[in-house]
Amino acid sequence: MKIFLLFFIIGGDFIQVIINNAEESITKEAKAHGNGALVLVPKRWIGRKVQITLLEEEKTSEGGKI
C-alpha cells in the first residue's frame, strides 16, 4: 500500500489531499474535447480504476464565467 500526501495552494487557500491505497499520482491539465474535457493518462492505466479531482476554481473573464 502506498499513501500519497499532496499539498496545493489554490487562490490563496491551502488544500491538503491525502490519497490512501494509491498506486501512482499525476497532475495534468484537462483539454477541451467535444462538449466535455479530456485528461490523458498513461497507457498502463487502461482498465484500472482512476479518480479525477478538480484542483482549481473555474477561471472567469470580465466578471462572467468562461
Secondary structure, DSSP 8 states (H G I E B T S, - for coil): ---EEEEEEETTEEEEEEETT-S-------EEETTEEE----GGGTTS-------S---EETTEE-
